[in-house]
Amino acid sequence: MPRRPRKKKRQPRWAAWPDERLMTLQLKDLKLPLRGTWLADCLRDLHGEMKEKGLAIRPHAWLSSEWFSPSDSPGIAFPFYLAHPRLMRLERKMIIDVEGGTRAECMRILRHEAGHVMQHAYALQRQPRWRRLFGRSSTRYPSYYRPDPASRNFVQHLRLWYAQSHPDEDFAETFAVWLTPRSNWRKRYEGWPALKKLQYVDELMAEIARQKPILTRRTEVEPLRSLRTTLGEHYQKKLAHYSVDAPRAYDRDLLRIFSNNPRHRHSPPAAAFIRHHRGNFRRLVSKWTGEYQLTLDQVLDEMIERCRELKLRAVGSERQLRTDFTVLLTAKTVHSLYSPLRRQWIAL
């Protein structure tokens, strides 16, 4: 007997809307479910990993405006855009990156958020050894932080050396590395001071594995169905969060790569050269520095404008120019990590 064709899933009415109309819709009116999506599969995988480690907690989950784990419930909020391909396309158009948009990245963030769940559910921050290793959870979250990319005092899991931003994030990142299957953390962090934190997490999880958590109420904080913000307002706020606050001076560095000598006036404009390769520059530097592509895109806009104003030309080997400009953009990005004018990285 021939197999029945699978019934095509009905698409929401807004799935075919143009961006302009979609931006006027309130988040609550997206009416998106978590059940039946690939996110539910990722959550099941997380539960499986936690069960494999002997942990009793199974975090619940819901859709909201962003990734987070509240301090008063053992659960995890997924950002709404991951629940539908149309919204992922909009996120990519607006922000360039789709944070958590692949299964591997989604699982990395989930493991991090599970660390917050464990901390809150068992009030781990009250333990003296926790405070000695990670610091005080009551420490105020900074408006910015200046990570040391060479530091071995912290594990490296999420981008931008996120463990260095706050004691709670340090623990969540350490837990995530410990939880990750086949992470081989003992060998990976051999000789690092961060290994003591991983060993502590290993001992602590074995100790509390069967203990009843303090938090058991499965509430949903700021669920999607309650959010009256429009998509347009949501992205206006998000774009401001990713923006670069302080103007930067690039003239001296750009003049080292490109030329404003009149005899090169027939060479291609430097602005056009950067525009042509900006996608590759952005992806490559983002990969090696961890910086968000949207922030890099804004820096590239500033550099293109300065090249126009200085009437710079791209002279010489294209391959060498690409290499030199990639080095410049990478150096400027790493330098910005230490700048006290840098805004806080996005909180996960």
Secondary structure, 3 states (H helix, E strand, C coil): CCCCCCCCCCCCHHHHCCHHHHCCCEHHHHCCCCCCCHHHHHHHHHHHHHHHCCCCCCCEEEEECCCECCCCCCEEEEEHHHHCHHHHHHHHHHHCCCCCCCHHHHHHHHHHHHHHHHHHHHCHHHCHHHHHHHCCCCCCCCCCCCCCCCCCCCCCCCCCCHHHCCHHHHHHHHHHHHHCCCCCHHHHCCCCCHHHHHHHHHHHHHHHCCCCCCCCCCCCCCCHHHCCCEHHHHHHHHHHHHCCCCCCCCHHHHHHHCECCHHHCCCCEHHHHHHHHHHHHHHHHHHHHCCCHHHHHHHHHHHHHHHHHHCCECCCCHHHHHHHHHHHHHHHHHHHHCCCCCCCCCCC
